[in-house]
Amino acid sequence: MFTLAKSVIAVILGGGAGTRLYPLTASRSKPAVPIAGKYRLVDIPISNCINSNINRMYVLTQFNSASLNKHIKNTYQFSAFSSGFVDILAAEQTPDNPGWYQGTADAVRQSLRHIHNNDYDYVLILSGDQLYQMDFADMFNAHIEKGADISIATIPVGERDAPEFGIMKTDENDHISSFIEKPKKELLPEWESNTGAEMLRQGRPYLASMGIYIFNKTVLDYLLKDKHPDATDFGKEIIPNSIVESTVVSFQYDGYWTDIGNIYSFFEANIALTDDIPPFNLFDNEKTVYSRARMLPPAKISGTTLEKTVIAEGSIILASRIEKSVVGIRARIGHGTTVVNSYIMGNDLYETLAEMETNLSKGIPRIGIGERCYIKNAIIDKHSRIGNDVRINGGMHLENTDHMLYTIKDGIVVVKKGAVLPDGFVI
């Protein structure tokens, strides 16, 4: 009898160096980047698996993986009476392969010897840096009903976004007949698909790959080890070369999905959580987002006007006004400060009163944000120390730059992790 828990192994790709998310990835991998004030990006695919009754997962890691490994170890521990696990497979040198992971397909190929220790029929391959809520049972049911060797989750996109993705063409049975990686705009008219009346009405006629794949076990083994032993990437090599000889099917997903590929998309995804009805719903009884259970006090707020703001536990907020912003765990914001359209990541520890006095005597601001500051269109990474009367006014009037203390990308000011901005500092 087919059940997801007994038939499926999920493989979550930890990502490469994450250069487009710099400086958030300067000391952590992309899946370890904090999101929504209290989670990390890797919590999203893991939570989707748990909610879909898939409880055997491997997370493949390589770059800046220490904080990701620690988070997974401290967070996902299944019952002793369960066969479930979330295990980390770090890139490792072996006698037959002395190199690091060279791409998504190579990472899975090198990990097969560990994955094969389990009994399974299907492998679900996921990215560790996407924001979405999907019941994978629907995708698996379609995979089995259509007799697919490989299923690819696809999402309809418009002309503006299509050149950023791998685009598929399908027949009336959802079989993928052709594939092109990041097509130029002039080629797009040839790549329209019937994405359904509603999607076509919205101007979304192109089927983009979401980087979510189902492989039959034997098919994956054959493709990676025998047919394409030197292929390094799924999207650029394995999938395009499989369309001719395998049954490759599209599973169209019409819900919210975003690829956290750069600072702008990361920023927009977090700020969108403050909408009255956010596209990504954290308040869903059936689609819980799991993360580390922290023993933190409730947030404490005094004299602050709050407008469309998400505040995580453990925060101490004395600000004048916070508007359309996300405030993370253990954040501290001083009197008279205004925060607009910003993501304050918070801190992993509290500073004691004695530590505050010692640091202040040395001219070092307290952890958090000081008094009478103005912060707009910014991301404040963890453990930052922002003094009093600091002004950060992000926007398109600012040129892209990389400073020792901050980076500006697309008008968004990212204050680096652990940065110290003295009193009166202006960006």
TITORBA-143237 format. One line per 4 residues: their letters; for each residue x negated, z, y of N, C-alpha, C. Coordinates in steps of 0.1 Angstrom, whole numbers. Each point is the difference from the previous one (the first is absolute). Layout:
BEGIN
a) X/Z/Y/X/Z/Y/X/Z/Y  ...
//
This chain:
BEGIN
mftl) -9/0/-12/9/0/12/-9/0/13  4/-9/9/-8/-1/12/3/11/10  -10/8/4/1/10/11/-12/-1/8  2/1/13/-12/-1/9/-10/10/-3
aksv) 4/12/-2/-10/11/-2/-9/-3/-12  5/-6/-11/-7/-2/-12/-7/-14/-1  5/-9/8/-4/-14/-1/-10/-5/11  -1/7/11/-7/-5/12/-12/9/4
iavi) -10/-6/3/-12/6/7/0/-5/14  -1/8/10/-1/-4/14/-15/1/4  -5/-11/7/-13/0/5/0/-2/15  -4/10/7/0/0/15/-13/-3/6
lggg) -1/-10/7/-13/-5/5/-4/8/13  -12/6/-1/-4/9/12/-5/-8/12  -1/-13/-1/-4/-8/11/-15/0/2  -4/-10/9/-14/-2/3/-4/9/12
agtr) -9/-5/8/-6/8/11/10/3/11  11/-7/1/10/2/10/-5/-2/14  -8/-10/3/-6/-1/13/11/-3/11  11/-6/-4/10/-3/11/7/13/4
lypl) -1/11/-8/6/12/4/-10/10/7  -12/-5/2/-10/8/7/5/4/14  -2/12/4/-9/11/-5/7/10/-9  13/-3/-4/7/9/-9/-7/0/-14
tasr) -7/-10/-3/-6/-1/-13/-16/2/1  -4/5/11/-15/3/1/-5/10/-10  9/10/-4/-5/10/-9/10/2/-11  10/-9/-2/10/1/-10/5/-14/-5
skpa) 4/-1/-12/6/-13/-4/13/-2/6  5/-13/-1/13/-3/6/11/8/-6  1/1/-14/11/8/-5/0/15/4  -11/5/5/-1/14/4/3/2/14
vpia) 3/-10/8/4/1/14/13/8/1  1/10/9/12/8/1/11/-8/7  12/1/-5/12/-7/5/11/9/2  9/-3/10/12/8/2/-2/15/2
gkyr) -12/4/4/-3/14/3/-4/9/-11  4/-3/-12/-3/9/-11/-3/-6/-14  1/-14/0/-3/-7/-13/-13/-8/2  -4/-6/-11/-11/-10/0/6/-13/-6
lvdi) -6/-11/4/5/-13/-4/2/-1/-15  -9/6/-8/0/-1/-15/13/7/-5  5/9/8/13/7/-5/11/-10/-2  0/-11/8/11/-9/-1/1/-7/-13
pisn) -10/-7/-5/2/-7/-13/1/11/-12  -6/11/1/1/10/-10/15/5/0  5/3/11/14/5/1/10/-11/-5  -2/-12/3/8/-11/-5/0/-1/-15
cins) -12/3/-6/-1/0/-14/8/12/-6  -2/12/5/6/11/-5/15/-1/1  5/-5/11/15/-2/2/5/-11/-9  -9/-9/-5/5/-10/-10/-3/4/-14
ninr) -3/12/-2/-3/6/-14/-12/-6/-6  -10/-4/8/-13/-4/-5/-10/11/3  -5/7/-10/-8/12/3/-14/-1/-6  -5/-12/-3/-14/-2/-5/-6/-9/10
myvl) -9/5/8/-6/-7/11/-15/1/1  -7/-11/2/-14/1/3/-2/-5/15  -9/7/7/-3/-4/14/-15/-4/0  -2/-13/3/-13/-5/0/-7/2/14
tqfn) -11/7/0/-6/3/13/-15/-5/1  -5/-2/12/-13/-4/2/-6/5/13  5/-5/11/-5/3/14/5/13/5  -9/8/5/4/13/7/11/7/-7
sasl) -2/2/-13/11/5/-9/1/15/-1  -9/8/6/0/14/-2/13/7/4  5/-3/12/12/7/4/12/-5/-8  0/-13/-4/11/-5/-8/0/7/-14
nkhi) -12/1/-6/-1/6/-13/5/15/1  -4/7/10/4/14/2/15/1/2  6/-9/8/14/1/2/8/-2/-13  -4/-10/-8/7/-3/-13/-2/11/-9
knty) -12/6/-1/-2/11/-9/8/12/3  2/3/13/7/12/5/15/-2/0  5/-13/-1/14/-2/2/7/-4/-13  -5/-8/-8/8/-6/-12/-4/6/-13
qfsa) 7/11/-4/-3/7/-12/13/1/-8  2/-8/-10/12/0/-8/1/12/-10  11/3/-5/2/11/-9/-8/-2/-13  -4/11/-6/-7/-1/-13/9/-6/-11
fssg) 13/0/2/9/-6/-9/3/-15/3  -7/-5/9/2/-14/4/-12/-9/-3  2/-12/-3/-11/-10/-2/-5/-6/13  6/4/11/-3/-6/13/-14/4/5
fvdi) -6/-9/8/-13/3/7/-2/-9/11  -8/4/10/-5/-8/10/-15/2/-1  -7/-10/-5/-15/2/-3/-7/-10/10  -12/4/4/-8/-8/9/-11/-7/-9
laae) -1/-13/2/-10/-8/-6/-9/-5/11  -11/7/2/-10/-4/10/-9/-11/-5  -4/-9/9/-10/-10/-4/-12/6/-6  -4/-5/-12/-11/6/-7/-9/-11/-6
qtpd) -12/3/-1/-10/-9/-6/0/2/-15  1/-11/-8/-1/0/-14/-10/-10/-5  -5/2/-13/-10/-10/-5/4/-14/2  13/-3/-2/4/-14/1/5/-4/13
npgw) 1/9/10/4/-3/13/-7/10/10  -11/-4/6/-7/10/8/5/0/15  10/-9/3/4/-2/14/12/8/4  3/1/13/13/5/4/11/-10/-1
yqgt) 13/5/3/11/-9/-1/-2/-11/11  2/-12/-5/-2/-12/9/13/-5/6  11/6/-4/14/-5/5/10/7/-9  13/-4/3/11/7/-7/0/-3/-15
adav) -2/-12/-4/0/-4/-14/-12/6/-7  -12/0/6/-12/6/-6/2/15/-2  6/6/10/2/15/-1/9/3/-13  11/-8/-2/8/3/-11/-7/-4/-13
rqsl) -8/-11/0/-7/-4/-12/-10/11/-4  -7/6/10/-10/10/-4/7/13/-5  12/2/4/8/12/-4/7/-1/-13  1/-13/-6/8/-2/-12/-4/9/-11
rhih) -13/3/-1/-4/8/-12/6/14/1  3/5/12/6/13/1/15/-1/-2  6/-11/6/14/-2/-1/5/-2/-14  -9/-7/-8/3/-3/-14/1/13/-9
nndy) -4/11/5/2/12/-7/14/5/-2  9/-7/7/14/4/0/8/-11/-8  12/4/-4/10/-9/-6/9/-5/10  0/-13/3/9/-6/10/2/-15/-3
dyvl) 10/-5/7/3/-15/-2/-1/-7/14  0/7/11/0/-7/13/-9/8/9  -6/-7/9/-8/6/11/6/-4/13  2/11/8/6/-2/14/-12/2/9
ilsg) -3/-10/8/-12/0/9/5/2/14  -4/10/8/5/3/13/-12/2/10  3/-2/12/-9/2/11/1/15/5  -11/6/4/0/13/5/3/2/15
dqly) 3/-11/7/1/0/14/12/-8/6  11/3/-7/13/-6/5/11/10/1  9/-3/9/11/10/3/13/-7/-4  7/6/-10/12/-6/-5/6/10/-10
qmdf) 13/-2/-4/7/8/-10/7/-10/-10  -5/0/-12/5/-10/-10/2/7/-13  11/-3/-6/3/4/-14/-6/-11/-9  -11/3/-7/-7/-10/-8/9/-3/-12
admf) 10/8/-4/8/-3/-11/7/-14/2  4/-3/12/7/-12/3/-9/-12/-3  -13/1/4/-10/-10/-1/-3/-2/-15  -1/11/-8/-3/-1/-14/12/-6/-8
nahi) 12/3/4/12/-6/-7/0/-15/2  -3/-4/13/0/-15/2/-12/-6/-7  -11/6/-1/-12/-5/-7/4/-3/-15  7/10/-6/3/-1/-14/11/-11/-2
ekga) 10/1/8/11/-10/-1/-4/-14/1  -10/-3/9/-4/-14/2/-12/-4/-9  -4/9/-9/-10/-3/-9/-14/-3/7  -3/8/10/-12/-3/8/-12/5/-7
disi) -11/-7/3/-13/5/-4/-6/8/12  3/-4/12/-4/6/12/11/0/10  3/11/6/10/1/11/-7/4/13  3/-6/11/-5/3/13/11/4/9
atip) -2/12/6/10/4/10/-2/-8/13  10/-6/5/-1/-8/12/10/4/11  -3/-2/12/9/3/11/1/-11/10  12/-3/4/2/-11/10/-6/3/13
vger) -8/-10/6/-6/2/13/3/-12/9  -2/1/13/2/-11/9/-12/-7/3  1/-10/9/-11/-9/3/-12/7/6  2/11/8/-10/7/6/-9/7/-10
dape) 6/6/-10/-7/8/-10/-6/-7/-12  6/-12/-3/-3/-7/-12/-15/-3/-1  -7/-4/11/-15/-3/-2/-9/11/-4  6/13/0/-8/11/-3/1/4/-15
fgim) 8/-8/-8/3/4/-14/-2/-12/-9  -1/4/-13/2/-11/-10/14/-3/-1  4/-13/0/13/-5/1/4/-7/-13  11/3/-6/5/-6/-13/11/-10/2
ktde) 1/-10/-9/12/-8/-1/6/3/-14  14/1/0/6/3/-13/11/-11/-3  4/0/-13/11/-9/-4/13/8/-1  10/-6/-5/14/7/0/0/12/-9
ndhi) -10/1/-9/-1/12/-9/-10/10/4  -5/-1/13/-10/9/5/-13/-1/-6  -3/-11/-7/-13/-3/-5/-9/-5/11  -12/5/1/-9/-4/11/-6/-13/-4
ssfi) 2/-10/8/-5/-14/-3/-13/-3/7  -3/7/11/-12/-3/8/-3/12/9  -13/0/4/-5/12/8/-10/-5/10  0/5/12/-10/-3/10/-4/13/7
ekpk) -13/2/2/-5/12/6/-2/-2/15  8/8/8/-1/0/15/1/-15/5  11/-6/-1/1/-14/4/0/-1/16  -6/-12/4/1/-2/15/14/-4/4
kell) 3/2/13/14/-1/4/5/-14/-2  -9/-11/1/5/-13/-1/4/-3/-15  -4/8/-9/4/-2/-14/13/7/-4  4/9/8/12/9/-4/12/-8/-4
pewe) 4/-11/7/13/-6/-4/1/-4/-15  -12/-2/-6/0/-4/-14/2/12/-9  -1/12/5/0/12/-8/12/9/2  11/-6/5/13/8/1/6/1/-14
sntg) 6/12/-2/8/2/-13/14/5/4  9/0/-10/13/5/2/0/15/-2  -2/7/11/-1/15/0/13/7/1  11/-8/0/14/6/1/5/-2/14
aeml) 13/0/1/7/-4/13/-4/10/11  0/13/-3/-3/10/10/-14/-1/5  -10/-2/-9/-14/-2/4/-2/-13/8  6/-10/-4/-1/-13/7/6/1/14
rqgr) 11/8/1/6/2/13/-9/8/9  -9/8/-5/-9/8/7/-13/-8/3  -1/-12/-4/-12/-8/2/-11/4/-9  3/4/-13/-10/4/-9/0/-8/-13
pyla) -5/-13/1/2/-9/-12/-13/0/-9  -10/8/3/-12/-1/-7/-2/12/-9  -4/-2/-13/-1/11/-9/-15/5/0  -2/12/5/-14/5/1/-2/10/-11
smgi) -12/-1/-6/-4/9/-11/-2/14/6  5/10/-6/-2/14/4/-12/7/-6  -7/-8/-9/-11/6/-7/4/11/-10  12/-2/-5/6/9/-11/2/-9/-12
yifn) -6/3/-11/0/-9/-12/4/8/-12  8/-7/-9/2/5/-14/-7/-10/-9  -8/4/-9/-7/-8/-10/4/5/-14  3/-9/-9/1/4/-14/-14/3/-4
ktvl) -2/10/-8/-13/5/-4/-9/-11/-6  5/-7/-9/-8/-11/-7/-4/-11/10  9/-3/10/-2/-10/10/-12/4/9  1/13/4/-10/5/10/-14/0/-7
dyll) 0/5/-13/-13/0/-7/-6/-14/-1  9/-9/-4/-5/-14/-2/-5/-6/13  7/2/11/-4/-6/13/-13/6/5  -1/13/-1/-12/7/6/-12/-2/-9
kdkh) 1/0/-13/-11/1/-9/-4/-14/-6  10/-8/-2/-3/-13/-7/1/-12/9  12/-1/7/2/-12/7/-8/-1/13  0/11/8/-7/1/13/-9/12/1
pdat) -10/0/-9/-9/12/0/-8/3/13  -1/-11/8/-8/2/12/9/1/13  13/-1/-2/9/1/12/0/14/5  -1/2/13/-1/13/6/13/5/7
dfgk) 10/-10/3/11/4/9/13/-5/-7  10/8/1/13/-4/-6/7/-11/9  1/3/13/7/-9/9/-6/-13/2  -14/-1/0/-7/-12/3/-3/-8/-13
eiip) -1/6/-11/-5/-7/-12/10/2/-12  2/12/-5/8/2/-12/14/-6/1  7/4/11/14/-4/1/1/-16/2  -7/-6/9/2/-15/2/-4/-7/-13
nsiv) -10/5/-8/-4/-7/-12/9/2/-12  9/11/2/9/3/-11/13/-7/0  4/-6/12/13/-6/2/2/-11/-10  -10/-8/-3/2/-12/-8/2/4/-15
estv) -8/10/-5/0/3/-14/8/12/-4  5/8/9/8/12/-3/13/-1/7  10/8/-5/13/2/7/-2/10/11  -1/-4/12/-1/9/11/12/0/9
vsfq) 6/11/2/13/1/6/0/9/13  8/-4/9/1/7/13/11/10/-1  -3/12/4/11/11/2/1/2/15  11/-5/6/2/1/14/5/13/4
ydgy) -8/7/9/4/13/6/4/-2/14  12/5/4/5/-2/13/0/13/9  -6/11/-6/-1/12/8/-12/1/10  -2/12/5/-11/1/10/-13/1/-8
wtdi) -10/-8/5/-14/0/-6/-9/-4/11  -11/7/1/-10/-4/10/-14/3/-6  -9/-9/2/-14/1/-5/-8/7/11  -5/11/-3/-8/8/11/-14/-6/0
gniy) -1/-12/6/-13/-8/0/-8/3/12  5/4/11/-8/2/12/6/11/9  -7/3/11/4/11/8/14/-2/6  3/-12/4/13/-2/6/11/2/-10
sffe) -1/-5/-12/11/1/-10/1/15/-4  -11/7/-1/0/14/-3/7/8/11  -3/-3/12/6/7/11/15/-2/1  4/-13/-1/14/-4/0/8/7/-11
ania) -6/0/-12/7/6/-11/3/15/2  -10/7/6/2/15/3/10/2/11  -1/-7/11/9/1/11/14/-3/-4  2/-10/-9/13/-4/-4/8/12/-8
ltdd) -8/10/-5/6/11/-6/8/9/9  -2/-2/13/7/8/10/14/-6/4  3/-12/-5/13/-7/3/11/8/-5  12/-1/6/12/7/-5/3/-3/-14
ippf) -1/-13/-4/1/-4/-14/-13/-8/-3  -10/7/-5/-13/-6/-2/1/-10/-12  -8/-11/1/0/-9/-11/-6/6/-13  -9/9/1/-5/7/-12/6/14/1
nlfd) 9/3/-10/8/12/0/-7/12/-7  -5/10/7/-6/12/-6/11/9/-4  12/-2/4/11/10/-2/10/-5/-11  -6/-5/-11/8/-6/-11/-1/9/-12
nekt) 11/5/-5/0/9/-12/-6/-6/-12  2/-13/-2/-4/-7/-12/-13/-7/1  -6/-1/12/-13/-7/1/-10/10/7  -2/11/-6/-9/10/5/-14/-5/2
vysr) -6/3/11/-15/-3/1/-7/13/-3  -8/0/-10/-7/12/-5/-14/1/7  -4/12/2/-14/2/5/-4/14/-4  -12/4/5/-5/13/-3/9/11/6
arml) 3/10/-8/9/11/4/-9/10/7  1/1/13/-8/9/8/8/12/4  -7/12/-1/7/12/4/-2/3/15  8/-7/8/-2/0/14/12/7/7
ppak) -2/6/11/12/6/7/8/-11/7  12/3/4/8/-11/7/-6/-3/14  3/-11/5/-5/-4/14/5/10/10  -8/3/10/4/9/11/-1/-7/13
isgt) 12/-1/7/1/-8/12/5/8/11  -6/0/12/4/8/11/0/-8/13  11/-1/7/1/-7/13/-2/-15/0  3/-6/-11/-3/-15/-1/13/-8/-1
tlek) 0/-11/8/11/-9/-2/-4/-10/-10  8/-2/-11/-3/-9/-11/10/-11/0  -5/-12/-1/9/-12/-1/-5/-10/-10  8/-1/-11/-4/-9/-11/-14/3/-5
tvia) -2/12/-5/-13/4/-4/1/6/-14  -10/-3/-8/-1/5/-14/-12/10/0  3/13/-4/-10/10/1/-2/6/-14  -12/1/-5/-3/6/-13/-2/15/1
egsi) 0/6/-11/-1/15/-1/-14/5/5  0/12/4/-12/7/4/-5/-3/14  8/-8/8/-4/-4/13/3/11/10  -8/1/11/2/9/11/1/-8/13
ilas) 12/-2/5/2/-9/11/5/7/13  -8/-1/10/4/6/13/2/-11/11  0/-12/-4/-1/-12/9/12/0/9  -1/-8/11/11/-2/9/10/-9/-6
riek) -4/-12/-5/9/-10/-6/-8/-8/-10  8/-3/-11/-5/-8/-11/11/-11/-3  -4/-12/1/11/-11/-1/-5/-11/-9  8/-4/-10/-2/-10/-9/-14/1/-6
svvg) -3/11/-7/-13/3/-5/1/7/-14  -11/-1/-7/-1/7/-13/-11/11/1  4/12/-3/-10/11/2/-3/6/-14  -12/0/-4/-4/3/-14/-2/15/-2
irar) -4/4/-12/-1/13/-5/-11/8/9  3/12/3/-9/10/7/-4/-6/14  8/-9/5/-4/-5/14/2/11/10  -9/0/10/1/10/11/0/-8/13
ighg) 11/1/8/1/-7/13/3/10/11  -8/0/10/0/11/11/11/-2/10  1/10/9/10/0/11/-1/-12/9  11/-5/5/0/-10/10/-4/-14/-4
ttvv) -2/-2/-13/-5/-13/-5/12/-9/-3  -1/-13/2/10/-10/-3/-6/-10/-10  7/-2/-11/-4/-10/-10/11/-10/-2  -3/-13/1/10/-11/-1/-5/-10/-9
nsyi) 8/-4/-9/-3/-12/-9/-13/2/-7  -2/11/-6/-14/3/-6/2/6/-14  -11/-1/-7/-1/7/-13/-11/10/0  4/13/0/-10/11/0/-1/5/-15
mgnd) -12/-3/-6/-1/3/-15/0/14/-3  -5/9/9/-1/14/-3/-13/4/-6  0/11/-8/-13/6/-4/2/5/-14  -12/1/-7/0/6/-14/-2/15/0
lyet) -3/6/12/-2/14/0/4/6/14  2/13/1/2/6/13/-13/6/5  -2/0/13/-11/7/6/4/14/3  -9/10/-3/3/13/2/-2/3/15
laem) 6/12/5/-2/3/14/-14/3/3  -8/6/-9/-14/2/2/-8/-13/1  4/-10/-8/-7/-13/0/4/-7/14  12/1/4/4/-6/13/-8/6/11
etnl) -2/13/1/-7/6/11/-15/-4/-1  -6/0/-12/-14/-4/-1/-2/-15/5  9/-9/-5/-1/-14/4/2/-2/15  10/7/6/3/-1/14/-12/5/9
skgi) -7/10/-5/-11/5/7/-12/-10/0  1/-9/-9/-10/-11/-1/5/-13/6  12/1/6/6/-12/6/6/-10/-9  3/5/-12/6/-9/-11/15/3/0
prig) 9/-10/2/14/2/0/5/5/-13  12/6/0/6/5/-13/4/-13/-8  1/2/-13/6/-10/-9/14/-4/5  3/-12/1/13/-4/5/0/-6/14
iger) 11/0/7/1/-6/13/2/11/10  -7/0/11/0/10/10/12/0/9  -2/6/12/11/1/10/0/-11/10  12/-3/5/2/-10/11/-6/-14/-3
cyik) 0/-4/-13/-5/-13/-4/12/-10/0  -4/-13/1/10/-11/-1/-5/-9/-10  8/-2/-11/-5/-9/-11/11/-10/-3  -3/-13/0/10/-10/-2/-7/-12/-8
naii) 8/-5/-10/-5/-11/-8/-14/3/-7  0/11/-7/-12/5/-6/2/5/-14  -11/0/-7/-1/6/-13/-11/11/1  3/12/-2/-10/11/1/-3/4/-14
dkhs) -12/-4/-5/-4/3/-14/-2/15/-2  -1/5/-12/-1/14/-3/-13/7/6  2/13/2/-11/8/5/-6/-3/13  8/-8/8/-5/-4/13/2/12/10
rign) -9/1/10/0/11/10/2/-7/13  12/1/6/3/-6/13/2/11/10  -9/0/10/0/10/10/12/-1/9  0/8/11/11/0/10/-1/-12/9
dvri) 12/-4/6/0/-10/10/-6/-13/-5  1/-3/-13/-4/-13/-5/11/-10/1  -4/-12/4/10/-11/1/-3/-12/-8  9/-3/-10/-2/-12/-9/12/-8/2
nggm) -2/-12/7/12/-9/3/-3/-13/-7  4/-1/-13/-2/-12/-7/10/-11/4  -4/-13/-3/9/-11/4/-8/-13/0  7/-11/1/-7/-13/0/-9/-2/12
hlen) 0/9/10/-9/-2/11/-15/4/-4  -1/7/-11/-13/4/-5/-6/-11/-9  -13/-2/2/-7/-10/-9/-4/7/-13  -1/-8/-11/-5/6/-13/-14/4/2
tdhm) -3/12/-5/-13/6/1/-2/10/-11  -13/3/-3/-3/11/-9/-10/9/7  5/12/3/-8/10/7/-4/11/-10  -10/8/3/-4/11/-9/12/9/-4
lyti) 9/2/10/10/10/-2/14/-6/-3  1/-13/3/13/-7/-2/-1/-15/-2  10/-6/-6/1/-14/-1/13/-5/6  0/-12/6/12/-6/6/2/-13/-7
kdgi) 12/-1/-7/4/-13/-6/14/-3/3  2/-12/5/14/-5/4/7/10/9  -7/6/9/6/9/10/2/14/-5  -4/3/-13/2/13/-6/-13/7/0
vvvk) 0/12/6/-12/9/1/-1/9/-12  -10/-2/-8/-2/9/-12/-12/9/2  4/13/2/-11/10/2/-5/4/-14  -13/-1/-2/-6/1/-13/1/14/-5
kgav) -1/0/-14/1/13/-7/-11/9/5  3/12/4/-9/10/5/-6/-2/13  5/-10/8/-5/-3/13/2/12/10  -9/2/9/2/10/11/1/-7/13
lpdg) 12/1/6/2/-5/14/0/11/10  -9/1/9/-1/11/9/11/0/10  1/11/7/10/1/11/-1/-11/10  12/-6/4/0/-10/10/-3/-14/-5
fvi) -3/-2/-13/-4/-13/-6/12/-10/2  -3/-12/4/10/-10/2/-3/-13/-8  10/-5/-7/-1/-13/-6/12/-9/5
//
